[in-house]
């Protein structure tokens, strides 16, 4: 009996105090507590920061102290009524150009992706022509369209005309500028939109079709939201480029920002300060558009990343909190 009980007796439990996994030497804990953690040092980072700060200070000093910039004249004309009207026309041309350009560009992108060879060929030809011809030539063509066609007729194709409108009355300089900018922008927008559509996995559309989802809903709810993440960065660049590209319409004597600045400095001879006025306005417009682009990209990036990138205000608050915490630690150590 004793041998049988001894054979089925449970094995003796290990003493936790003597187990090698849980055995901790108080002396080793004291040694670890006495260790000094030395942060990694980055001396070249500080050197680069000092060099950049020095160059920035030199640039600011050159802007402030050089009398050739003529800052009083800049302040005089920065918010002049004629300049503000020119800025308004610049924004008007930009909005019409980008909206019409991307609407037409989206149609061209869908035609380019179509299975119909005629639609693909027409779309490819349009993009090829309008990307090959410089914008200034397109603007001059639309501005001088009356030299080719004295009137534009409306009626049955290849049949009788119901009425005709004079080209000079139908296409004003502003209309010619909008046409030139929009048609030129549509060629680039078509490739931007097409790249976004191609970035979406086609298996998702196949799965949606298998579930019986209509094609229009597939486009609105599946294809477009995902394609926007690829479209937006390049579309933002196109928008900012079009803001500056509107300066080309000065050849049509339209009083946009760059043309109005030229008119003023031709009259008073203040070339540099008036060019600086235009540069400040272009910088302000592109800055506002860049901020808007950031928030739109952040909106469409919600389904792609678990943590959205912090906004500039959130970054500023985090920096202030970090600086306050650093000052608090410094005072406590002192």
DRENMAR-468553 format. One line per field, with one value per residue (C-alpha): residue number from 1; residue in one letter; x, y, z. Coordinates in pm, whole numbers, plus 32768, in hexadecimal, padded with zeros to 4 digits. Each point is the difference from the previous one (the first is absolute). Layout:
BEGIN
k = (NUM	...)
r = (A	...)
xx = (X	...)
yy = (Y	...)
zz = (Z	...)
***
This chain:
BEGIN
k = (1	2	3	4	5	6	7	8	9	10	11	12	13	14	15	16	17	18	19	20	21	22	23	24	25	26	27	28	29	30	31	32	33	34	35	36	37	38	39	40	41	42	43	44	45	46	47	48	49	50	51	52	53	54	55	56	57	58	59	60	61	62	63	64	65	66	67	68	69	70	71	72	73	74	75	76	77	78	79	80	81	82	83	84	85	86	87	88	89	90	91	92	93	94	95	96	97	98	99	100	101	102	103	104	105	106	107	108	109	110	111	112	113	114	115	116	117	118	119	120	121	122	123	124	125	126	127	128	129	130	131	132	133	134	135	136	137	138	139	140	141	142	143	144	145	146	147	148	149	150	151	152	153	154	155	156	157	158	159	160	161	162	163	164	165	166	167	168	169	170	171	172	173	174	175	176	177	178	179	180	181	182	183	184	185	186	187	188	189	190	191	192	193	194	195	196	197	198	199	200	201	202	203	204	205	206	207	208	209	210	211	212	213	214	215	216	217	218	219	220	221	222	223	224	225	226	227	228	229	230	231	232	233	234	235	236	237	238	239	240	241	242	243	244	245	246	247	248	249	250	251	252	253	254	255	256	257	258	259	260	261	262	263	264	265	266	267	268	269	270	271	272	273	274	275	276	277	278	279	280	281	282	283	284	285	286	287	288	289	290	291	292	293	294	295	296	297	298	299	300	301	302	303	304	305	306	307	308	309	310	311	312	313	314	315	316	317	318	319	320	321	322	323	324	325	326	327	328	329	330	331	332	333	334)
r = (X	X	X	X	X	X	X	X	X	X	X	X	X	X	X	X	X	X	X	X	X	X	X	X	X	X	X	X	X	X	X	X	X	X	X	X	X	X	X	X	X	X	X	X	X	X	X	X	X	X	X	X	X	X	X	X	X	X	X	X	X	X	X	X	X	X	X	X	X	X	X	X	X	X	X	X	X	X	X	X	X	X	X	X	X	X	X	X	X	X	X	X	X	X	X	X	X	X	X	X	X	X	X	X	X	X	X	X	X	X	X	X	X	X	X	X	X	X	X	X	X	X	X	X	X	X	X	X	X	X	X	X	X	X	X	X	X	X	X	X	X	X	X	X	X	X	X	X	X	X	X	X	X	X	X	X	X	X	X	X	X	X	X	X	X	X	X	X	X	X	X	X	X	X	X	X	X	X	X	X	X	X	X	X	X	X	X	X	X	X	X	X	X	X	X	X	X	X	X	X	X	X	X	X	X	X	X	X	X	X	X	X	X	X	X	X	X	X	X	X	X	X	X	X	X	X	X	X	X	X	X	X	X	X	X	X	X	X	X	X	X	X	X	X	X	X	X	X	X	X	X	X	X	X	X	X	X	X	X	X	X	X	X	X	X	X	X	X	X	X	X	X	X	X	X	X	X	X	X	X	X	X	X	X	X	X	X	X	X	X	X	X	X	X	X	X	X	X	X	X	X	X	X	X	X	X	X	X	X	X	X	X	X	X	X	X	X	X	X	X	X	X	X	X	X	X	X	X	X	X	X	X	X	X)
xx = (8000	8111	80B2	7EBA	7FAB	815B	7FE6	7EB9	805E	8004	8156	8080	7FB5	8122	8043	7FBC	810E	8104	7F81	80FF	7EED	7F80	813D	8074	8137	7FC5	8162	7FBF	7ECD	80CF	810A	7EF8	7F6E	8157	8039	8001	7F3C	80BC	7F2D	808C	80B5	7FD5	810A	7FDD	7E8C	8049	8107	7F07	7EFA	80F4	8062	7E95	7FA5	8125	7F9F	7E96	8067	80D9	7EE0	7F0E	8102	8032	7E88	7FD4	8132	8029	7F5E	7FD1	7ED4	7F4D	7F16	7F35	7F9B	7FAB	7F1A	7F66	7F98	7FCD	7E8F	7FC3	7EA3	8091	80DA	7EDA	7F2C	811E	8018	7E8B	8021	8124	7F2B	7EDE	80D9	8092	7EAE	7F6A	813B	8025	7E8B	7FC4	8153	7FC8	7E9B	8075	8138	7F2D	7F33	813F	808D	7EC6	8014	816E	7FA1	7ED9	7FFC	7F86	812B	7F66	7FD8	8162	808C	7F4B	806E	816A	8008	7F72	80FC	811E	7FA8	7FB3	812F	80E3	7F93	8079	7EF5	8058	7FC0	7EAF	7F9B	8063	7F3D	7EBE	8036	801D	7EF5	7F3E	8113	7FA1	7E88	7F41	7EC5	7F99	7EC2	7F07	7F23	7FF0	8159	805C	7EAA	7F55	8064	7EF8	80C4	8162	80C0	812E	813F	806C	7EBA	8000	816B	8076	8166	7F97	7F47	812E	80DF	7F16	7FEA	8177	8049	7EEB	804B	8174	7FC6	7F13	8119	80D0	7ED4	7FA1	814C	7FEA	7EA3	805D	8128	7F17	7F0A	8115	8082	7EC1	8009	7F1A	7F9C	7F2C	7F31	7FDE	7F82	7F0C	7F80	7FD2	7F2D	7F25	8067	7FAE	8127	7FAC	8003	8143	809A	7F7C	802F	8122	80DA	7FFF	8041	8130	8080	7FEF	8127	80D8	7F5A	800D	817A	8033	7EB8	8074	8140	7F34	7F22	8127	80A8	7EC6	7FF7	8157	7FB1	7EED	8116	8027	7EB8	80B1	8039	7E87	8009	7F28	8032	8062	8105	813F	7F78	7F85	8153	80A6	7F17	8051	817A	8005	7F59	80CA	8146	7FF3	804E	808A	7EFD	7EDF	808B	801B	7E91	7FA6	80E5	7F5E	7EA2	8061	80A4	7EC9	7F17	80D4	8028	7E88	7FD3	8114	7F53	7EB4	80AD	808C	7EAA	7F5B	8112	7FD6	7E89	802E	8119	7F1D	7FCC	816B	80B8	7FA6	8092	7FC8	8122	7FE6	7F84	80E3	7F3A	8028	8176	8019	7F48	80DE	8138	7F80	7FB0	8158	80AB	7F33	8053	8172	7FF8	7F4C	8106	8116	7F6C	7FC9	8168	807B)
yy = (8000	80F2	7FC8	8021	814A	807F	7FB0	80C7	8121	8156	8090	80F6	816F	80E1	8109	8153	809C	7F12	7FF9	808C	80BA	80BB	8016	8168	8076	8144	8063	7FEC	80E1	8102	7FF4	8036	8126	80A2	7FF0	8150	800A	80D7	8074	7FDD	8136	8095	810D	8020	8039	812E	8079	7FE9	80B5	8119	8025	800B	80F9	80DE	7FF8	804D	8128	8083	7FE1	80B5	810F	8030	8022	80FA	80DC	8015	814A	7F80	7F33	8147	7F74	8145	7FDF	7E92	8062	8113	7F1B	7EB4	8046	8102	7FE4	7FB2	7EEB	7F6A	7FFF	7F55	7EF9	7FC4	7FC9	7F13	7F32	8004	7F7B	7EFA	7F80	7FEB	7F62	7EF7	7FA4	7FEB	7F60	7EE7	7FC1	7FDA	7F47	7F00	7FC0	7FDA	7F0D	7F2A	8006	7F98	7ED8	7F9F	7EC3	80C8	803D	8140	809B	7F98	8092	814D	8022	7FA9	80F6	811A	7FC6	7FE7	8147	80D8	7F88	8040	8163	810D	80B0	8157	7F87	7F6E	8149	80C3	7F0A	802D	8179	8014	7F00	8108	7FFA	7E96	8007	8147	7F5F	7EC2	7F62	7F29	7F05	7E9D	7F5E	8006	809E	8152	8102	809D	8131	8081	80C7	80D6	7F76	8155	801F	7E9A	7FDD	8124	8018	7F6D	7EE3	7FBD	7FF4	7F0E	7F21	7FF9	7FB9	7EFB	7F3E	8004	7F91	7EEA	7F4A	7FED	7FBD	7ED5	7F56	8057	7F6B	7ED1	7FB4	800D	7F0F	7F0E	8001	7F57	7E85	7F82	7EDA	80E9	8064	7E94	7FAD	8125	7F8C	7E9F	8090	80B3	8164	80EF	8091	8167	7FA3	7F3E	813E	80E4	7F21	7F1B	8081	8179	800D	7F1E	80A8	8155	7FA4	7FE5	811D	810D	803B	802E	80BD	80F0	803F	8040	80F8	80BE	7FFC	808D	8122	8068	7F9A	8104	8103	7F8F	80AB	8150	7FDD	802E	814A	7F70	80B7	7ED4	8022	7FF2	80E3	8103	8001	803D	8121	80A7	7FDB	8073	8140	8047	7F44	7F3C	7EAD	7F3B	805F	7FC3	7EAB	7FBB	805B	7EF9	7F00	803B	7FCF	7EC5	7F7D	8048	7F58	7EC8	7FE7	8002	7EF9	7F27	8008	7FA3	7EE4	7F79	7FED	7F64	7EF7	7FC2	7FCD	7EFC	7F55	7F97	7EA3	7FC8	8047	7FB1	8144	813B	80F5	811B	8150	8132	8078	7EAE	8006	815E	7F95	7ECC	80D8	80F2	7EE2	7F64	814E	8039	7EA2	803C	8146	7F53	7EEE	8102	80C2	7EC4	7F91	815A)
zz = (8000	8054	7EB5	7F3C	80AF	7FC6	7E8B	7FD8	80E4	7F53	7FBB	8101	7FAD	7FBE	8100	7F62	80CE	7F74	7E94	7F0C	7F43	812F	80C6	7FFF	80A7	80C1	7FAF	7E87	8024	80B9	7EF1	7EF0	80C0	8019	7E87	7F4F	7EBA	7F09	7ED7	7EA3	7F90	7EA5	7FDB	7E85	8025	80DB	7F0A	7EE0	80D1	804E	7E91	7F8A	8113	7F9C	7E8F	8058	80D5	7EE4	7F07	80E8	803F	7E89	7FCE	8119	7FDE	7E85	7F94	7E9B	8072	8050	8107	8023	7E90	8039	811E	7F2D	7EE2	80B2	8045	7EF2	7F5F	7EA9	8092	80BD	7EC3	7F49	8112	7FDD	7E89	803C	80EF	7F0A	7EE6	80E9	8079	7EA3	7F73	810C	8017	7E8A	7FCC	80F8	7F8F	7E9A	8074	80BB	7EC5	7F37	8103	7FF0	7E84	8013	80DC	7F25	7F2F	7ED5	7F19	7F72	815B	8060	7EBF	8024	816B	7FB1	7EDB	80D3	8116	7F06	7F51	812F	80C3	7ED6	7FAB	80F5	80C9	7F78	7E9A	8065	809F	7EC9	7F29	80C6	8015	7E85	7FAD	7F3D	7EF9	7FB2	8037	7FE0	808C	80B4	7F7A	80BE	7F4D	7F81	7FD0	7E8E	7FC2	8008	8106	80DB	8073	8015	8105	7FB8	8093	807E	80C1	8080	8072	80D2	8080	8150	7F52	7F24	8133	80B5	7ECC	7FD4	816E	8027	7EC1	804B	8166	7F93	7F4A	813F	80E0	7F27	8049	8171	801F	7F30	80E3	812C	7F61	7FA4	8167	8080	800C	7EE9	80DA	80D2	7ED2	7F9C	815C	7FF3	7EAD	8088	8119	7F01	805B	7EE1	7F3F	8060	816F	7FD0	7F77	8114	812F	7FAC	7EE5	8035	817D	7FDF	7EC5	80A8	80E0	7EC7	7F42	810B	8026	7E8A	7FD9	810F	7F3F	7EC5	80B9	808E	7EAC	7F5E	80F8	7F85	7E9A	7FE9	7FE2	7E95	7FA3	801A	7E87	7FD7	80C3	8117	8146	80D2	8110	7F32	7EEC	80FB	80AD	7EB0	7FB8	814C	7FF3	7E96	8076	813C	7FBD	814A	7F65	8127	810A	7F0F	7FA2	8175	8027	7EFB	80A7	8154	7F72	7F43	813D	80CD	7F05	7FDE	817A	8036	7EEF	8096	8154	7F60	7F43	8147	80A3	7ECD	7FED	8174	7FCC	7EEF	80C0	811F	7F78	7FA0	8146	8166	8085	7F35	7FE2	80FB	7F86	8018	812F	80AA	7FBA	8091	813B	8023	7FDE	8108	80ED	7FC7	803F	813B	807D	7FBD	80C3	811D	8012	7FF8	8122	80CF	7FCA	8061)
***
